Amino acid sequence: MESDAEYDHVSAIQRIEKLLWGDKKLGLRGLQCRVNWCERLITINTVLVIVLLLINIADLQLSNGGGLIELLLKGLLGG
């Protein structure tokens, strides 16, 4: 027989699954698959935001008369 703590833990997981995916039974494997996809999407979004930020900074520097090579050198040399 399960202890009260184990029962509460399982019950909490089942409630979360029901909130997220309705009455579908995914099991732990399906849940892990969803978590992996979420982690990948977060990573992809983070990389895209960083790339867009760098493009915007480079565009701003170029529009102010600075050269892209100067910008890269300043970034690499820390100055």
C-alpha positions in Angstrom: 0.0 0.0 0.0 1.2 3.5 -0.9 2.1 5.9 1.9 0.1 9.2 2.1 3.1 11.2 0.7 3.5 8.9 -2.3 -0.3 9.0 -3.0 -0.2 12.8 -2.8 2.7 13.0 -5.2 1.0 10.7 -7.7 -2.3 12.5 -7.3 -0.5 15.9 -7.9 1.1 14.6 -11.1 -2.2 13.2 -12.4 -3.9 16.6 -11.7 -1.2 18.4 -13.6 -1.4 16.0 -16.5 -5.2 16.4 -16.6 -4.8 20.2 -16.6 -2.2 20.2 -19.4 -3.6 17.5 -21.7 -7.2 16.8 -20.6 -8.1 13.2 -20.2 -5.4 11.8 -22.4 -3.2 9.4 -20.6 0.4 10.1 -21.6 2.3 8.3 -18.9 5.8 9.3 -17.8 7.3 8.6 -21.3 4.9 10.9 -23.0 5.3 13.5 -20.3 9.1 13.4 -20.7 8.7 13.7 -24.5 6.7 16.9 -24.0 9.2 18.3 -21.6 12.1 17.6 -24.1 10.2 19.4 -26.8 9.5 22.3 -24.5 13.2 22.5 -23.6 14.2 22.5 -27.3 11.7 25.2 -28.1 13.0 27.4 -25.3 16.6 26.8 -26.5 15.7 27.7 -30.1 13.8 30.8 -29.0 16.7 31.9 -26.8 19.1 31.6 -29.7 16.8 33.4 -32.1 16.4 36.3 -29.6 20.2 36.6 -29.2 20.8 36.5 -33.0 18.1 39.2 -33.5 19.6 41.3 -30.8 23.0 41.1 -32.3 21.6 42.0 -35.8 19.8 45.0 -34.3 23.0 46.2 -32.5 25.0 45.7 -35.8 22.4 47.6 -37.7 22.4 50.4 -35.2 26.2 50.7 -35.4 26.1 50.7 -39.2 23.4 53.3 -39.3 25.5 55.5 -37.0 28.5 55.4 -39.4 30.4 52.6 -37.7 31.7 49.7 -39.7 30.8 46.1 -39.0 34.4 45.1 -38.7 35.0 47.8 -36.2 32.0 46.6 -34.2 33.3 43.0 -34.3 36.8 44.1 -33.2 35.4 46.2 -30.4 33.4 43.2 -29.3 36.3 40.8 -29.4 38.8 43.1 -27.8 36.3 44.3 -25.2 36.7 48.0 -26.0 
